[in-house]
Amino acid sequence: MHYRNGREAKNGDLVLSLDGFGNAVINAIGVLHSAVPGNDYCNGGIAPVQPTNKSACIVDCLHLDDVMALLIEKGLDKRPVGK
């Protein structure tokens, strides 16, 4: 199992899920679970991350629109061709 950028995927990873139909849309952020090796498509679920009472040090944060812009810049907004 591999992410869009080729990195190996493992259950328990913190993930950001993008729309798979060519739209620059973030669908979910959470923990990957129930994924079965050997399939990169429609495999597993995303458990939402629990809200925290952690304070925000703004200089350590990124707006998700800016994260999406970086992904577009690197060409990672497009789904790889199926195998």
C-alpha positions in Angstrom: 0.0 0.0 0.0 1.4 3.4 -1.0 0.3 7.0 -0.7 0.0 9.4 -3.6 3.7 10.4 -3.2 4.9 6.8 -3.1 5.5 6.5 0.6 4.5 3.1 2.1 1.1 3.3 3.9 0.6 1.6 7.3 -2.4 1.4 9.6 -2.0 3.9 12.4 -0.5 6.6 10.1 -1.9 10.2 10.5 -3.2 11.0 7.0 -4.7 13.8 4.9 -7.2 12.4 2.3 -7.7 14.3 -1.0 -10.6 14.0 -3.4 -9.7 11.4 -6.0 -11.5 12.9 -8.9 -9.1 15.7 -9.9 -10.4 18.3 -7.5 -8.1 20.1 -5.1 -10.3 19.3 -2.1 -9.2 17.9 1.3 -11.7 15.2 2.3 -10.5 14.2 5.7 -7.7 14.3 8.2 -7.3 11.4 10.7 -5.7 8.0 11.4 -5.6 5.3 8.8 -7.2 2.0 9.9 -8.4 -1.3 8.5 -6.3 -1.0 5.3 -5.4 -4.3 3.8 -2.0 -4.8 2.0 -2.0 -5.1 -1.8 -4.6 -2.5 -2.6 -4.1 1.3 -3.0 -7.7 2.1 -3.9 -10.8 2.3 -1.7 -9.0 0.5 1.1 -9.3 1.2 4.8 -11.0 3.9 6.8 -10.0 7.2 8.4 -10.7 7.7 12.1 -11.2 11.4 12.9 -8.6 12.9 15.2 -10.0 13.8 18.6 -10.2 17.5 19.3 -7.7 18.7 21.9 -7.4 21.6 24.3 -3.9 22.2 23.1 -2.9 25.8 22.6 -2.0 27.0 19.1 1.5 28.4 18.6 0.5 30.1 15.3 4.1 30.2 14.0 4.0 26.3 14.1 0.7 26.1 12.2 -0.2 26.0 8.5 -3.6 26.8 6.9 -4.9 23.8 5.0 -5.4 26.0 1.9 -1.6 26.6 1.9 -0.9 22.8 2.4 -3.2 22.2 -0.6 -1.3 24.8 -2.7 2.0 23.0 -1.8 0.5 19.7 -3.0 -0.6 21.3 -6.2 2.8 22.8 -6.8 4.4 19.4 -6.4 1.8 17.7 -8.6 0.4 15.6 -5.8 -3.1 16.9 -6.3 -3.6 14.4 -9.1 -4.3 10.7 -8.5 -1.7 8.3 -10.0 -2.8 6.2 -13.0 -4.3 2.9 -11.8 -2.3 -0.3 -12.2 
